[in-house]
Amino acid sequence: MKSFGTNISSFTLTAFPEMEGLEHWLTAFLLLLYAISILGNILILFIIKEEQSLHQPMYYFLSLLSVNDLGVSFSTLPTVLVALCFHAPEIAFDACLTQMFFIHFFSWTESGILLAMSFDRYVAICNPLRYSTVLTDIRVAHMGISIIIRSFLMVFPLPFLLKRLPFCKANVLTHSYCLHPDLIRLPCGDTTINSMYGLFIVISAFGVDSALILLSYVLILCSVLAIASQEERLKALNTCVSHICAVLIFYVPMVSVSMIHRFGKHFPEHVHKFMSLVYLFVPPMLNPIIYSIKTKEIRNRLRKMLLGSKL
């Protein structure tokens, strides 16, 4: 459906033409990543639901993170499979904008969830006696709803800002999925508003969230250093390891993608594609692995599931 300024009805997705002859291996590798991500996050959700000891704020946020990671995987899966497996790179204009909305919505939501998890760790370590009164089930639910509403309100204008622009002849995308930085290269009209709004929401969401996460860990570190026992200090810090890893595997690729997009235009195209794949594929895959390794209750439940009555 054509509307507003657009003069095209579809976009052409690009897989990895520079890896000609290795498409089958690449497809198998990406499918493996999808399988690990989807099965891992479903397993985390199942274990948290079944294990009564995990019905705590920290694991409610982890459940929300797993649902969000499933959303990221399912947002990119259709077009990646179509482009790589079926060699059908065309995607309708409105379908592309819809995919772009969901990819960025889940990215913004993940940032908010990581911020909420850092607040959880701050309260648990700095104010342990007030933990149960500060992070009640109702308050956790309100935080989750607020994160979702914030992400929706931030991303919602993006498709409409793009639809008002005229797309003339260029309709070839750099990736096998639709991203806002990729799409704003194509219009033949003025994209200043789109670029400014994109920068605004990046700073107001990712910038603020990362600054608050850093602040929470500065306060946590100050509180931990005040503990007399070294064993207790290590025990307190150990409860943060999983979250720190989740923050790093989300923000490091995201910052790298942003830096390459803005300052690395001379880099080969496959570098841009690789970093984008890392940003979208790695966090959903590694998060369940990290939390399975570092969380005793999840680890024990996995052993029971794998070994049955032998445990």
Phi and psi in degrees as a GROMACS rama.xvg file:
@    title "Ramachandran Plot"
@    xaxis  label "Phi"
@    yaxis  label "Psi"
@TYPE xy
-90.949  142.17  LYS-2
-157.486  160.142  SER-3
52.3194  -123.219  PHE-4
-92.12  -10.1085  GLY-5
-70.6115  143.454  THR-6
-117.416  10.366  ASN-7
-122.55  156.301  ILE-8
-108.378  -11.8483  SER-9
-154.839  165.457  SER-10
-118.045  157.384  PHE-11
-106.643  118.581  THR-12
-79.8138  150.724  LEU-13
-118.962  126.331  THR-14
-86.6901  -115.481  ALA-15
-132.724  72.9093  PHE-16
-61.9431  -25.2364  PRO-17
-73.5198  -9.2308  GLU-18
-109.523  37.1775  MET-19
-59.1583  131.765  GLU-20
97.4966  -16.4823  GLY-21
-113.344  13.5049  LEU-22
-58.7954  -39.1728  GLU-23
-65.7934  -40.5879  HIS-24
-66.8123  -41.6082  TRP-25
-64.3561  -43.3916  LEU-26
-60.9854  -44.411  THR-27
-62.3366  -40.3827  ALA-28
-65.234  -45.4532  PHE-29
-66.2205  -38.3268  LEU-30
-64.3676  -36.3584  LEU-31
-63.4259  -43.6512  LEU-32
-61.4624  -44.0653  LEU-33
-60.3487  -44.6984  TYR-34
-62.2217  -45.4688  ALA-35
-61.4361  -45.1816  ILE-36
-62.8693  -50.8201  SER-37
-68.2665  -48.5013  ILE-38
-66.4103  -39.5271  LEU-39
-62.4477  -45.2426  GLY-40
-71.8913  -35.5208  ASN-41
-64.3126  -39.124  ILE-42
-64.1565  -42.7184  LEU-43
-59.1383  -45.8825  ILE-44
-62.2059  -41.3987  LEU-45
-64.0019  -45.8226  PHE-46
-64.2931  -43.5224  ILE-47
-63.4967  -37.8814  ILE-48
-66.1444  -40.9796  LYS-49
-83.6007  -28.6732  GLU-50
-92.4572  108.915  GLU-51
-60.3774  -33.5912  GLN-52
-67.421  -14.635  SER-53
-96.7693  6.12673  LEU-54
-83.8634  68.388  HIS-55
-133.751  160.056  GLN-56
-51.3324  -43.6163  PRO-57
-56.2638  -41.7148  MET-58
-84.4424  -22.031  TYR-59
-63.9172  -42.1918  TYR-60
-65.7818  -37.31  PHE-61
-63.8466  -38.4996  LEU-62
-60.9724  -43.5402  SER-63
-63.1517  -38.8078  LEU-64
-63.7633  -41.2138  LEU-65
-65.9234  -42.2265  SER-66
-61.5461  -41.7913  VAL-67
-65.0543  -41.1599  ASN-68
-64.5051  -34.9997  ASP-69
-63.4208  -38.8309  LEU-70
-62.261  -41.0085  GLY-71
-61.551  -46.3703  VAL-72
-62.8692  -46.6525  SER-73
-72.8146  -19.5971  PHE-74
-71.8652  -36.2799  SER-75
-96.0255  -23.7688  THR-76
-54.3248  -48.0303  LEU-77
-58.7734  -48.7869  PRO-78
-74.9812  -32.4406  THR-79
-64.2251  -44.0233  VAL-80
-65.2551  -43.6194  LEU-81
-63.5951  -42.5663  VAL-82
-70.6562  -40.301  ALA-83
-87.2543  -42.7322  LEU-84
-88.0431  -39.3046  CYS-85
-108.097  -0.597765  PHE-86
50.9727  42.4225  HIS-87
-119.253  83.6941  ALA-88
-80.1314  -2.69076  PRO-89
-78.3218  138.314  GLU-90
-137.018  134.06  ILE-91
-62.1821  150.25  ALA-92
-53.9821  -53.3836  PHE-93
-68.0844  -33.6556  ASP-94
-65.1712  -36.9315  ALA-95
-64.8937  -43.9993  CYS-96
-65.4491  -36.1375  LEU-97
-65.3795  -44.8424  THR-98
-62.2138  -43.5394  GLN-99
-57.1668  -43.6944  MET-100
-57.8894  -49.625  PHE-101
-69.5476  -37.8342  PHE-102
-60.9349  -47.53  ILE-103
-73.6197  -32.9161  HIS-104
-60.4657  -46.988  PHE-105
-69.1853  -30.9658  PHE-106
-66.0319  -45.8929  SER-107
-65.1564  -38.7821  TRP-108
-63.8411  -40.8901  THR-109
-60.9748  -40.7309  GLU-110
-60.3696  -43.604  SER-111
-65.2889  -38.9418  GLY-112
-65.0026  -42.0173  ILE-113
-62.8675  -35.5074  LEU-114
-65.3946  -44.9845  LEU-115
-61.4276  -38.6848  ALA-116
-67.2058  -33.8855  MET-117
-68.6581  -36.0309  SER-118
-64.7947  -40.0987  PHE-119
-58.2437  -46.4634  ASP-120
-65.3914  -37.9545  ARG-121
-61.2698  -47.5824  TYR-122
-66.4884  -42.3584  VAL-123
-62.4442  -34.9502  ALA-124
-95.1811  -41.0478  ILE-125
-87.1391  -29.6477  CYS-126
-135.299  60.2508  ASN-127
-61.2063  -31.8299  PRO-128
-70.0492  -23.2951  LEU-129
-100.788  3.15256  ARG-130
-55.9577  -49.4024  TYR-131
-70.0538  -24.5758  SER-132
-88.5333  -29.1436  THR-133
-78.1083  -48.7911  VAL-134
-102.743  70.9119  LEU-135
-76.8135  165.19  THR-136
-59.1071  -40.1086  ASP-137
-64.5116  -42.9569  ILE-138
-67.1073  -38.3131  ARG-139
-62.2792  -42.9311  VAL-140
-62.4026  -42.3822  ALA-141
-63.1292  -40.1577  HIS-142
-63.1331  -44.1291  MET-143
-62.1961  -44.7295  GLY-144
-64.331  -39.9834  ILE-145
-63.1858  -40.1055  SER-146
-61.2898  -44.617  ILE-147
-66.0997  -44.0044  ILE-148
-64.1292  -42.8469  ILE-149
-59.8057  -45.7153  ARG-150
-62.9733  -42.8417  SER-151
-62.2335  -46.4693  PHE-152
-64.9196  -33.75  LEU-153
-72.8842  -40.5895  MET-154
-87.1084  -24.837  VAL-155
-53.9026  -40.6947  PHE-156
-68.8232  -21.478  PRO-157
-57.001  -49.1605  LEU-158
-61.2395  -37.3536  PRO-159
-72.9114  -33.8662  PHE-160
-66.1092  -31.1695  LEU-161
-78.0679  -37.1764  LEU-162
-68.1898  -20.6093  LYS-163
-78.3953  -13.6677  ARG-164
-89.0512  148.76  LEU-165
-82.7643  124.476  PRO-166
-102.724  116.241  PHE-167
-86.8694  -89.9731  CYS-168
-109.478  -37.1867  LYS-169
-69.542  121.429  ALA-170
-141.439  17.7221  ASN-171
-94.9229  121.059  VAL-172
-89.5793  159.453  LEU-173
-80.1702  -26.1728  THR-174
-116.365  177.039  HIS-175
-94.5558  22.1777  SER-176
-154.616  167.534  TYR-177
-100.3  120.864  CYS-178
-122.065  147.517  LEU-179
-59.8535  -46.7543  HIS-180
-59.7224  -29.5428  PRO-181
-74.3397  -41.6706  ASP-182
-70.1507  -34.683  LEU-183
-75.2907  -2.61648  ILE-184
-79.6635  -18.29  ARG-185
-91.596  -32.3549  LEU-186
-61.9527  150.014  PRO-187
-95.7848  8.44623  CYS-188
-101.621  -173.36  GLY-189
-78.644  120.126  ASP-190
-104.784  18.4419  THR-191
-58.788  -45.5023  THR-192
-62.1212  -43.3298  ILE-193
-61.2804  -45.434  ASN-194
-65.3656  -41.5309  SER-195
-66.5793  -42.3771  MET-196
-67.0981  -40.7623  TYR-197
-59.5254  -43.5923  GLY-198
-64.7931  -39.8038  LEU-199
-60.8946  -47.7253  PHE-200
-73.1318  -28.7842  ILE-201
-64.0781  -45.694  VAL-202
-69.332  -44.6401  ILE-203
-73.0018  -22.3622  SER-204
-103.42  -71.0449  ALA-205
-62.6549  -41.7787  PHE-206
-63.8421  -49.6667  GLY-207
-66.4189  -44.693  VAL-208
-60.0515  -47.5654  ASP-209
-65.2332  -36.0181  SER-210
-66.349  -41.2371  ALA-211
-70.1989  -35.9496  LEU-212
-63.5804  -43.713  ILE-213
-62.176  -43.078  LEU-214
-61.1694  -42.8027  LEU-215
-61.1894  -37.494  SER-216
-77.3484  -26.948  TYR-217
-63.4725  -45.371  VAL-218
-66.1564  -39.4595  LEU-219
-62.6725  -44.3358  ILE-220
-62.7749  -40.853  LEU-221
-62.2369  -41.6293  CYS-222
-67.3166  -40.9085  SER-223
-66.876  -40.6076  VAL-224
-65.4912  -20.5981  LEU-225
-80.858  -10.1303  ALA-226
-75.8171  132.062  ILE-227
-70.6909  -43.4834  ALA-228
-79.6315  128.436  SER-229
-65.6706  -35.9218  GLN-230
-62.3503  -42.3311  GLU-231
-67.6368  -35.2538  GLU-232
-62.9538  -46.6559  ARG-233
-65.2749  -37.503  LEU-234
-64.016  -41.5907  LYS-235
-65.7975  -44.7706  ALA-236
-67.1368  -31.8293  LEU-237
-63.5843  -28.436  ASN-238
-70.9868  -13.2714  THR-239
-99.5184  -10.2259  CYS-240
-59.1048  -46.4191  VAL-241
-59.6405  -44.3495  SER-242
-67.4671  -40.8589  HIS-243
-60.088  -42.822  ILE-244
-62.1392  -42.9737  CYS-245
-62.5008  -39.7175  ALA-246
-64.2203  -45.5491  VAL-247
-65.9094  -42.8633  LEU-248
-73.6368  -13.5827  ILE-249
-91.3299  -49.6892  PHE-250
-79.5089  -34.3665  TYR-251
-63.3598  -50.752  VAL-252
-62.915  -36.6864  PRO-253
-63.5112  -45.2298  MET-254
-65.2255  -39.7133  VAL-255
-61.868  -44.0029  SER-256
-61.4172  -43.683  VAL-257
-64.2239  -42.6721  SER-258
-65.9146  -42.6041  MET-259
-66.2673  -39.1642  ILE-260
-64.2624  -39.2792  HIS-261
-88.6009  -35.8776  ARG-262
-118.999  -4.19672  PHE-263
-115.619  39.5469  GLY-264
-64.6218  -21.0592  LYS-265
-82.8492  -7.94734  HIS-266
-68.5113  150.111  PHE-267
-58.4289  151.6  PRO-268
-60.9701  -33.6425  GLU-269
-67.9555  -22.8233  HIS-270
-67.4368  -44.0758  VAL-271
-59.5022  -43.8263  HIS-272
-65.7259  -42.4064  LYS-273
-62.6702  -45.4757  PHE-274
-65.8075  -36.3657  MET-275
-65.3307  -39.6668  SER-276
-63.7117  -42.0339  LEU-277
-60.1375  -44.5804  VAL-278
-62.0166  -40.6558  TYR-279
-90.5642  -27.8091  LEU-280
-97.9988  -36.3628  PHE-281
-70.6633  -49.8012  VAL-282
-56.743  -48.3573  PRO-283
-61.9003  -27.3397  PRO-284
-80.3623  -43.2642  MET-285
-82.2733  -29.6024  LEU-286
-54.8899  -50.8258  ASN-287
-65.0573  -31.8332  PRO-288
-66.3124  -46.6305  ILE-289
-60.7029  -49.1252  ILE-290
-69.5514  -27.8811  TYR-291
-69.6837  -37.1762  SER-292
-74.3683  -41.2834  ILE-293
-91.3379  -13.7519  LYS-294
-103.952  115.743  THR-295
-59.5388  -43.926  LYS-296
-64.6803  -41.7452  GLU-297
-67.0348  -40.0839  ILE-298
-62.4168  -44.9068  ARG-299
-65.5706  -39.284  ASN-300
-65.901  -38.308  ARG-301
-62.6478  -41.134  LEU-302
-61.4727  -41.9698  ARG-303
-62.834  -41.2927  LYS-304
-66.4994  -37.1463  MET-305
-81.2919  -37.3334  LEU-306
-102.827  -12.2956  LEU-307
62.9421  -134.119  GLY-308
-73.3813  -5.79998  SER-309
-71.3766  -21.3773  LYS-310
